[in-house]
Amino acid sequence: MQEKRYPKGHFMSVGIVIGLPLGIPIGLLLGMIAIGPAIGVVLGVVVGAYLEKKYNPNPLPITPEDEKRRKKVILILSVIFLIGVLSFAAIIMMS
């Protein structure tokens, strides 16, 4: 049976998506909600790296078209995040 191959970084993304929601309750338990997602991302990166090494030793190459699409998504998400941070800062300064 042929092994299923995934693009490079597939399991890293899966790990982060799983780790982030798990980190939020950890932050609530610690009383520092801002630290929770950071802990979740770290846990997700660790799990994703492990899964990537175990289940995807020979990843599919990323096409230039996919690379452009990934960069575009990262840029859009970064802009949305920056707008959110600036909005939050503006709300805090007005209070």
C-alpha positions in Angstrom: 0.0 0.0 0.0 1.3 3.4 -0.9 1.9 5.9 1.9 -0.2 9.1 1.7 2.0 12.2 1.2 1.2 15.7 2.4 2.6 19.1 1.5 5.4 20.4 3.7 4.0 22.0 6.9 0.6 20.2 6.8 1.0 18.6 10.2 2.5 21.8 11.7 -0.7 23.6 10.7 -2.8 20.9 12.2 -0.8 20.9 15.4 -1.2 24.7 15.8 -4.9 24.5 15.1 -5.3 21.9 17.8 -3.0 23.5 20.3 -4.4 27.1 20.1 -7.9 26.2 21.5 -6.3 24.0 24.1 -4.1 26.8 25.3 -7.0 29.2 26.0 -8.3 27.2 29.0 -4.8 26.8 30.3 -4.5 30.6 30.3 -7.8 30.9 32.1 -6.6 28.5 34.7 -3.4 30.4 35.2 -5.3 33.7 35.5 -3.4 35.1 32.5 -5.7 34.8 29.4 -3.1 36.4 27.1 -0.5 33.7 27.9 -2.9 30.8 27.1 -2.9 31.1 23.3 0.9 31.5 23.3 1.2 28.3 25.4 -1.3 26.6 23.0 0.7 27.7 19.9 3.9 26.3 21.5 2.2 23.0 22.3 0.8 22.9 18.7 4.2 23.5 17.2 5.8 20.7 19.2 3.0 18.3 18.4 3.0 19.4 14.7 6.8 18.9 14.4 6.5 15.5 15.9 3.6 14.5 13.5 5.4 16.0 10.6 8.5 14.0 11.3 6.6 10.8 11.9 3.9 10.8 9.2 5.4 13.0 6.5 9.1 12.1 6.1 9.0 12.8 2.4 6.7 15.8 1.9 5.2 16.9 -1.4 7.0 19.9 -2.9 5.1 23.2 -2.7 4.3 24.7 -6.1 5.1 28.4 -6.7 1.3 29.0 -7.0 0.7 27.4 -3.6 3.6 29.4 -2.1 2.0 32.7 -3.4 -1.4 31.7 -2.0 0.2 31.0 1.4 2.0 34.3 1.5 -1.2 36.1 0.5 -3.2 34.4 3.3 -0.4 35.2 5.9 -0.4 38.9 4.7 -4.2 39.2 5.0 -4.3 37.6 8.4 -1.4 39.8 9.6 -3.3 43.0 8.4 -6.5 41.8 10.2 -4.4 41.1 13.4 -2.8 44.6 13.2 -6.1 46.3 12.7 -7.5 44.4 15.8 -4.5 45.4 17.9 -4.7 49.1 16.8 -8.5 49.1 17.5 -7.9 47.7 20.9 -5.2 50.3 21.7 -7.5 53.1 20.5 -10.3 51.9 22.7 -8.0 51.6 25.7 -6.6 55.1 25.1 -10.1 56.7 24.9 -11.2 55.2 28.2 
